[in-house]
Amino acid sequence: MEIQHEGLKAWIAEAAGITKPDRIYLCDGSAEEDARLKKEAIATGVFHTLDEQKWPGCLYHRSHPKDVARTEGRTFICTKTKRDAGPMNNWMDPAEAKAMVMPLFDGCMKGRTMYVMPYVMGPIGSPYSRVGVEVTDSLYVVISMRIMTRMGKAALEMLGTDKPFVKGFHSLGDLEPENKYILHFPEEDAIWSIGSGYGGNALLGKKCHSLRIASFQAKNEGWMAEHMLILGMEAPDGEVTYMAAAFPSACGKTNLAMLESPLKEQGYRVWTVGDDIAWLNVGPDGRLWAMNPENGFFGVAPGTSANTNPNALNTVTKNSLFTNVLQGKNGEVWWEGMDVPPPSDGTDWLGNPWTPGNGVNGAHPNSRFTAPVSQCPTLSPKWQDPQGVPISAIIFGGRRARLAPLVYQSYDWNHGVYVGATMASEQTAAAEGKVGVVRRDPMAMLPFCGYHICDYLAHWIDMGQKISHPPKVFHVNWFRKDANGKFLWPGFGENIRVLAWIAERTKNAGKAVETPIGYIPTKDGLMLEGVNVSDGALEQLLAIDPADWKQELAEHKEFLAKFGEDLPKGIMEQYEKLVSRLEK
């Protein structure tokens, strides 16, 4: 395998000149290479073996205790002007950022190998797929990126002699928090990351490329890069309605993408296209088409069980990587919320001896699995279609105990953009320590938008003019509670009933009633046979309290005021319309 791209050759030489590795290795992505690198990673302690009978082809990795999550405080958008990065991103001047971080890269790979990984985000052969190249000194990154992307020879072939590519410059560095930086240069299609070996900080094809850099590219080129799952909802007549959905953390995104339908015998089921990222383009038919640019799942392990997400659990049982979960003494893995008894003893995520009931978590709350998409039991046969799948519905959602009904439909595209722009979720005690505190997260993109958030919202509005047959836009809330704090809706697999109503509404069917916030199902509009939801609970699930919504609007106004004069006019127009409808 030989590089034909002179620009890539020059960039690799430049990276090597800075980092001074002992050896440069070009990854071809083959199975033979993967087996050899895994053997090397096991020998050097990067990975640990697991029981081949229980977890065939799986490996265990324990990261540095100071390096266990995305680090937003050390993540920067480096644009020529601060305004272009926007009020929600950390900003640095590109020249100043490079001058500050370059000394950390200088000689950082001495005694190490620099691995060069060409990769494709998106199906091979799709006109919408993009090439990136990451250099790294981490075997964990190389082995993970082979799962998460189409890595190796195919990427070089797609790159050819002169195609553009995203440059990913990564090193573990010394893993000290004060020397950790994740820098994005959207105007240069470049990412610099040092001081972290963890997932999204180090697997640069993921959030860094697929969202922060890609969102900037999408704005300039007329498409969309979104933090969204993609699924197909099949009805009894065999028709599949494709949907994309954006939720903040702890709102069941992966669970919905891999939903196991309790109504499968009646003909209702979900097909998984992707669980995290969607790239959306306007097709020749005037519809919005979406593809999953990733090749793997990088999911949170704790809470994943046969009850919450059986398909995720089945996906990870082979050929997967586990990071910072509990490692049992007999070569098994376990995590809190797995709903199976823990091993009698093992090693926790910190590397300490662990036994049940010793008072500490065996797995880190952000411990992860990395697994091939191809192993998902509900995988859509269309998941690698070069064109993608046609999106009929876009769904936003959040965790709201009182305010939002189970589901509602926006009046039109611009109203849907407003719903997404003001979407929010109540933080949980487990995650944040403050129950009920509302965090606004426009389109669930707040940590991932690679440019000014107001320009991003304006791009959404502009896209509505380019899509002659736009998807209908919805909002869901699985988390509404009664006066005693109990959930009114069973959630998980039963969410298929809401998806079925959404699918009907995309075809201008489905029973609905008009309200100030949008269309909600009538009491007989949802399929509720066989589910334990009382008439009283249903009434609460679909209720819209004007007093609550007027308070919500006050909070909308306060949030939108933070954007000042940069806020698109269309957003405030929708705010005023909502005020008027509620007053009436």
Secondary structure, DSSP 8 states (H G I E B T S, - for coil): -----HHHHHHHHHHHHHH--SEEEE----HHHHHHHHHHHHHTTSSEE--TTTSTT-EEE---TT--S--GGGEEE--SSHHHH-TTS-B--HHHHHHHHHHHHTTTTTTSEEEEEEEEES-TT-TT-EEEEEEES-HHHHHHHHHHSEESHHHHHHHTTT---EEEEEE-TT--GGG-EEEEEGGGTEEEEES--SHHHH-TIIIIIIIIIHHHHHHHHT-EEES-EEEEEE-TTS-EEEEEEE--TTS-HHHHHT---TTGGGT-EEEEEESS-EEEEE-TTSSEEEE---SEEEEE-TT--TTT-HHHHHHTTSS-EEESSEEETTS-EE-TT-SS---SSEE-TTS-EE-TTSSS-SS-TT-EEEEEGGG-TTB-TTTT-TT-EEEEEEEEE---SSSS-SEEE-SSHHHHHHHHHT-EEE--TTTTS-TT-EEE-GGG-TTT-SS-HHHHHHHHHHHHHH-SS--EEEEE-TT-B-TTS-BSS--GGGGHHHHHHHHHHHTT-S-EEEETTEEEE-TTTS--TTS---HHHHHHHT---HHHHHHHHHHHHHHHHTTGGGS-HHHHHHHHHHHHHHH-
